[in-house]
């Protein structure tokens, strides 16, 4: 359960005391993951532009697919594929 800053779960217990992330903390975590993930995707894209073996291509495509899966989860954590779903 996500909590807005200042909300409480039970009585006076804070989200931190209950081991839950606040909305702000979740947004910060998403940002901290998104930035290096973008770098990984860009580097893989650059590597796809140079000569490589088919095995290397397959590995790069796997890295890209998994990175995109993480990116989709960061954008839509409840599993929907877009804002309009």
Biotite code that builds the C-alpha atoms (Angstrom):
import biotite.structure as struc

atoms = struc.array([
    struc.Atom([0.000, 0.000, 0.000], chain_id="A", res_id=1, res_name="UNK", atom_name="CA", element="C"),
    struc.Atom([1.430, 3.375, -1.003], chain_id="A", res_id=2, res_name="UNK", atom_name="CA", element="C"),
    struc.Atom([1.118, 6.238, 1.381], chain_id="A", res_id=3, res_name="UNK", atom_name="CA", element="C"),
    struc.Atom([1.075, 9.978, 0.807], chain_id="A", res_id=4, res_name="UNK", atom_name="CA", element="C"),
    struc.Atom([3.337, 11.991, 3.062], chain_id="A", res_id=5, res_name="UNK", atom_name="CA", element="C"),
    struc.Atom([1.569, 12.641, 6.343], chain_id="A", res_id=6, res_name="UNK", atom_name="CA", element="C"),
    struc.Atom([-0.897, 9.748, 6.029], chain_id="A", res_id=7, res_name="UNK", atom_name="CA", element="C"),
    struc.Atom([-0.924, 7.126, 8.728], chain_id="A", res_id=8, res_name="UNK", atom_name="CA", element="C"),
    struc.Atom([-1.691, 3.424, 8.508], chain_id="A", res_id=9, res_name="UNK", atom_name="CA", element="C"),
    struc.Atom([-2.872, 2.570, 11.998], chain_id="A", res_id=10, res_name="UNK", atom_name="CA", element="C"),
    struc.Atom([-3.289, 5.183, 14.695], chain_id="A", res_id=11, res_name="UNK", atom_name="CA", element="C"),
    struc.Atom([-0.112, 7.229, 14.786], chain_id="A", res_id=12, res_name="UNK", atom_name="CA", element="C"),
    struc.Atom([2.088, 4.713, 12.930], chain_id="A", res_id=13, res_name="UNK", atom_name="CA", element="C"),
    struc.Atom([3.882, 6.275, 9.978], chain_id="A", res_id=14, res_name="UNK", atom_name="CA", element="C"),
    struc.Atom([4.491, 4.585, 6.631], chain_id="A", res_id=15, res_name="UNK", atom_name="CA", element="C"),
    struc.Atom([8.172, 4.263, 7.532], chain_id="A", res_id=16, res_name="UNK", atom_name="CA", element="C"),
    struc.Atom([7.348, 2.573, 10.841], chain_id="A", res_id=17, res_name="UNK", atom_name="CA", element="C"),
    struc.Atom([5.169, 0.060, 8.998], chain_id="A", res_id=18, res_name="UNK", atom_name="CA", element="C"),
    struc.Atom([7.895, -0.641, 6.421], chain_id="A", res_id=19, res_name="UNK", atom_name="CA", element="C"),
    struc.Atom([5.968, 1.018, 3.575], chain_id="A", res_id=20, res_name="UNK", atom_name="CA", element="C"),
    struc.Atom([7.198, 3.503, 0.995], chain_id="A", res_id=21, res_name="UNK", atom_name="CA", element="C"),
    struc.Atom([5.638, 6.930, 0.743], chain_id="A", res_id=22, res_name="UNK", atom_name="CA", element="C"),
    struc.Atom([4.673, 8.255, -2.699], chain_id="A", res_id=23, res_name="UNK", atom_name="CA", element="C"),
    struc.Atom([7.653, 10.629, -2.593], chain_id="A", res_id=24, res_name="UNK", atom_name="CA", element="C"),
    struc.Atom([10.058, 7.810, -1.713], chain_id="A", res_id=25, res_name="UNK", atom_name="CA", element="C"),
    struc.Atom([8.667, 5.675, -4.535], chain_id="A", res_id=26, res_name="UNK", atom_name="CA", element="C"),
    struc.Atom([9.078, 8.527, -7.011], chain_id="A", res_id=27, res_name="UNK", atom_name="CA", element="C"),
    struc.Atom([12.685, 9.013, -5.886], chain_id="A", res_id=28, res_name="UNK", atom_name="CA", element="C"),
    struc.Atom([13.367, 5.290, -6.250], chain_id="A", res_id=29, res_name="UNK", atom_name="CA", element="C"),
    struc.Atom([11.878, 5.267, -9.753], chain_id="A", res_id=30, res_name="UNK", atom_name="CA", element="C"),
    struc.Atom([14.072, 8.212, -10.722], chain_id="A", res_id=31, res_name="UNK", atom_name="CA", element="C"),
    struc.Atom([17.201, 6.580, -9.290], chain_id="A", res_id=32, res_name="UNK", atom_name="CA", element="C"),
    struc.Atom([16.513, 3.418, -11.324], chain_id="A", res_id=33, res_name="UNK", atom_name="CA", element="C"),
    struc.Atom([15.342, 5.194, -14.489], chain_id="A", res_id=34, res_name="UNK", atom_name="CA", element="C"),
    struc.Atom([18.488, 7.243, -14.978], chain_id="A", res_id=35, res_name="UNK", atom_name="CA", element="C"),
    struc.Atom([20.999, 4.342, -15.173], chain_id="A", res_id=36, res_name="UNK", atom_name="CA", element="C"),
    struc.Atom([18.446, 2.234, -17.054], chain_id="A", res_id=37, res_name="UNK", atom_name="CA", element="C"),
    struc.Atom([18.296, 4.881, -19.784], chain_id="A", res_id=38, res_name="UNK", atom_name="CA", element="C"),
    struc.Atom([22.091, 4.805, -19.976], chain_id="A", res_id=39, res_name="UNK", atom_name="CA", element="C"),
    struc.Atom([22.054, 1.007, -20.361], chain_id="A", res_id=40, res_name="UNK", atom_name="CA", element="C"),
    struc.Atom([19.508, 1.233, -23.186], chain_id="A", res_id=41, res_name="UNK", atom_name="CA", element="C"),
    struc.Atom([21.504, 3.925, -24.992], chain_id="A", res_id=42, res_name="UNK", atom_name="CA", element="C"),
    struc.Atom([24.767, 1.979, -24.703], chain_id="A", res_id=43, res_name="UNK", atom_name="CA", element="C"),
    struc.Atom([23.098, -1.186, -26.015], chain_id="A", res_id=44, res_name="UNK", atom_name="CA", element="C"),
    struc.Atom([21.664, 0.775, -28.929], chain_id="A", res_id=45, res_name="UNK", atom_name="CA", element="C"),
    struc.Atom([25.144, 2.065, -29.760], chain_id="A", res_id=46, res_name="UNK", atom_name="CA", element="C"),
    struc.Atom([26.572, -1.463, -29.600], chain_id="A", res_id=47, res_name="UNK", atom_name="CA", element="C"),
    struc.Atom([23.903, -2.694, -32.017], chain_id="A", res_id=48, res_name="UNK", atom_name="CA", element="C"),
    struc.Atom([25.371, -0.265, -34.556], chain_id="A", res_id=49, res_name="UNK", atom_name="CA", element="C"),
    struc.Atom([28.794, -1.969, -34.691], chain_id="A", res_id=50, res_name="UNK", atom_name="CA", element="C"),
    struc.Atom([29.907, -5.309, -36.125], chain_id="A", res_id=51, res_name="UNK", atom_name="CA", element="C"),
    struc.Atom([29.275, -8.180, -33.740], chain_id="A", res_id=52, res_name="UNK", atom_name="CA", element="C"),
    struc.Atom([28.543, -11.891, -33.731], chain_id="A", res_id=53, res_name="UNK", atom_name="CA", element="C"),
    struc.Atom([24.981, -13.204, -33.835], chain_id="A", res_id=54, res_name="UNK", atom_name="CA", element="C"),
    struc.Atom([25.456, -14.426, -30.260], chain_id="A", res_id=55, res_name="UNK", atom_name="CA", element="C"),
    struc.Atom([26.450, -10.910, -29.169], chain_id="A", res_id=56, res_name="UNK", atom_name="CA", element="C"),
    struc.Atom([23.420, -9.488, -30.988], chain_id="A", res_id=57, res_name="UNK", atom_name="CA", element="C"),
    struc.Atom([21.154, -11.941, -29.187], chain_id="A", res_id=58, res_name="UNK", atom_name="CA", element="C"),
    struc.Atom([22.666, -10.981, -25.833], chain_id="A", res_id=59, res_name="UNK", atom_name="CA", element="C"),
    struc.Atom([22.206, -7.278, -26.539], chain_id="A", res_id=60, res_name="UNK", atom_name="CA", element="C"),
    struc.Atom([18.606, -7.836, -27.612], chain_id="A", res_id=61, res_name="UNK", atom_name="CA", element="C"),
    struc.Atom([17.968, -9.746, -24.381], chain_id="A", res_id=62, res_name="UNK", atom_name="CA", element="C"),
    struc.Atom([19.449, -6.915, -22.304], chain_id="A", res_id=63, res_name="UNK", atom_name="CA", element="C"),
    struc.Atom([17.311, -4.380, -24.181], chain_id="A", res_id=64, res_name="UNK", atom_name="CA", element="C"),
    struc.Atom([14.140, -6.454, -23.775], chain_id="A", res_id=65, res_name="UNK", atom_name="CA", element="C"),
    struc.Atom([14.691, -6.854, -20.032], chain_id="A", res_id=66, res_name="UNK", atom_name="CA", element="C"),
    struc.Atom([15.578, -3.177, -19.582], chain_id="A", res_id=67, res_name="UNK", atom_name="CA", element="C"),
    struc.Atom([12.397, -2.179, -21.429], chain_id="A", res_id=68, res_name="UNK", atom_name="CA", element="C"),
    struc.Atom([10.395, -4.534, -19.214], chain_id="A", res_id=69, res_name="UNK", atom_name="CA", element="C"),
    struc.Atom([11.824, -2.809, -16.124], chain_id="A", res_id=70, res_name="UNK", atom_name="CA", element="C"),
    struc.Atom([11.093, 0.590, -17.685], chain_id="A", res_id=71, res_name="UNK", atom_name="CA", element="C"),
    struc.Atom([7.455, -0.376, -18.334], chain_id="A", res_id=72, res_name="UNK", atom_name="CA", element="C"),
    struc.Atom([7.110, -1.552, -14.732], chain_id="A", res_id=73, res_name="UNK", atom_name="CA", element="C"),
    struc.Atom([8.556, 1.714, -13.426], chain_id="A", res_id=74, res_name="UNK", atom_name="CA", element="C"),
    struc.Atom([6.066, 3.692, -15.497], chain_id="A", res_id=75, res_name="UNK", atom_name="CA", element="C"),
    struc.Atom([3.050, 1.469, -14.817], chain_id="A", res_id=76, res_name="UNK", atom_name="CA", element="C"),
    struc.Atom([3.692, -0.510, -11.597], chain_id="A", res_id=77, res_name="UNK", atom_name="CA", element="C"),
    struc.Atom([0.162, -1.908, -11.346], chain_id="A", res_id=78, res_name="UNK", atom_name="CA", element="C"),
    struc.Atom([0.632, -3.831, -14.593], chain_id="A", res_id=79, res_name="UNK", atom_name="CA", element="C"),
    struc.Atom([-1.397, -1.739, -17.024], chain_id="A", res_id=80, res_name="UNK", atom_name="CA", element="C"),
    struc.Atom([0.337, -1.003, -20.321], chain_id="A", res_id=81, res_name="UNK", atom_name="CA", element="C"),
    struc.Atom([-0.675, 2.651, -20.548], chain_id="A", res_id=82, res_name="UNK", atom_name="CA", element="C"),
    struc.Atom([-2.338, 5.405, -18.597], chain_id="A", res_id=83, res_name="UNK", atom_name="CA", element="C"),
    struc.Atom([-5.630, 4.772, -20.429], chain_id="A", res_id=84, res_name="UNK", atom_name="CA", element="C"),
    struc.Atom([-5.873, 1.037, -19.607], chain_id="A", res_id=85, res_name="UNK", atom_name="CA", element="C"),
])
